Amino acid sequence: MWVAGLQENAVASWLSAQAAARFTLTTARSLCYFIRAPYEHVGHFGQ
């Protein structure tokens, strides 16, 4: 019983860590895109 509860907690924390990492990665990627996009458009218009 006790070991099973421990395993469930470990799995739950691992899953939440994975979800947090994925969320952070996605947010960082979209932030980079939004920051870079205007400059890229300006560069295209400049040429």
CNS distance restraints for C-alpha pairs under 8 A (distance, minus, plus):
assign (resid   1 and name CA) (resid   5 and name CA) 6.25 0.50 0.50
assign (resid   2 and name CA) (resid   6 and name CA) 6.28 0.50 0.50
assign (resid   3 and name CA) (resid   7 and name CA) 6.18 0.50 0.50
assign (resid   4 and name CA) (resid   8 and name CA) 6.20 0.50 0.50
assign (resid   5 and name CA) (resid   9 and name CA) 6.21 0.50 0.50
assign (resid   6 and name CA) (resid  10 and name CA) 6.21 0.50 0.50
assign (resid   7 and name CA) (resid  11 and name CA) 6.12 0.50 0.50
assign (resid   8 and name CA) (resid  12 and name CA) 6.00 0.50 0.50
assign (resid   9 and name CA) (resid  13 and name CA) 6.06 0.50 0.50
assign (resid  10 and name CA) (resid  14 and name CA) 6.07 0.50 0.50
assign (resid  11 and name CA) (resid  15 and name CA) 6.08 0.50 0.50
assign (resid  12 and name CA) (resid  16 and name CA) 6.18 0.50 0.50
assign (resid  13 and name CA) (resid  17 and name CA) 6.03 0.50 0.50
assign (resid  14 and name CA) (resid  18 and name CA) 6.18 0.50 0.50
assign (resid  15 and name CA) (resid  19 and name CA) 6.19 0.50 0.50
assign (resid  16 and name CA) (resid  20 and name CA) 6.02 0.50 0.50
assign (resid  17 and name CA) (resid  21 and name CA) 6.10 0.50 0.50
assign (resid  18 and name CA) (resid  22 and name CA) 6.14 0.50 0.50
assign (resid  19 and name CA) (resid  23 and name CA) 6.05 0.50 0.50
assign (resid  20 and name CA) (resid  24 and name CA) 6.05 0.50 0.50
assign (resid  21 and name CA) (resid  25 and name CA) 6.10 0.50 0.50
assign (resid  22 and name CA) (resid  26 and name CA) 6.13 0.50 0.50
assign (resid  23 and name CA) (resid  27 and name CA) 6.07 0.50 0.50
assign (resid  24 and name CA) (resid  28 and name CA) 6.02 0.50 0.50
assign (resid  25 and name CA) (resid  29 and name CA) 6.09 0.50 0.50
assign (resid  26 and name CA) (resid  30 and name CA) 6.22 0.50 0.50
assign (resid  27 and name CA) (resid  31 and name CA) 6.05 0.50 0.50
assign (resid  28 and name CA) (resid  32 and name CA) 6.12 0.50 0.50
assign (resid  29 and name CA) (resid  33 and name CA) 6.20 0.50 0.50
assign (resid  30 and name CA) (resid  34 and name CA) 6.08 0.50 0.50
assign (resid  31 and name CA) (resid  35 and name CA) 6.06 0.50 0.50
assign (resid  32 and name CA) (resid  36 and name CA) 5.97 0.50 0.50
assign (resid  33 and name CA) (resid  37 and name CA) 5.74 0.50 0.50
assign (resid  34 and name CA) (resid  38 and name CA) 7.35 0.50 0.50
assign (resid  35 and name CA) (resid  39 and name CA) 7.66 0.50 0.50
assign (resid  36 and name CA) (resid  40 and name CA) 6.22 0.50 0.50
assign (resid  37 and name CA) (resid  41 and name CA) 6.22 0.50 0.50
assign (resid  38 and name CA) (resid  42 and name CA) 6.10 0.50 0.50
assign (resid  39 and name CA) (resid  43 and name CA) 6.07 0.50 0.50
assign (resid  40 and name CA) (resid  44 and name CA) 6.25 0.50 0.50
assign (resid  41 and name CA) (resid  45 and name CA) 6.21 0.50 0.50
assign (resid  42 and name CA) (resid  46 and name CA) 6.00 0.50 0.50
assign (resid  43 and name CA) (resid  47 and name CA) 6.55 0.50 0.50
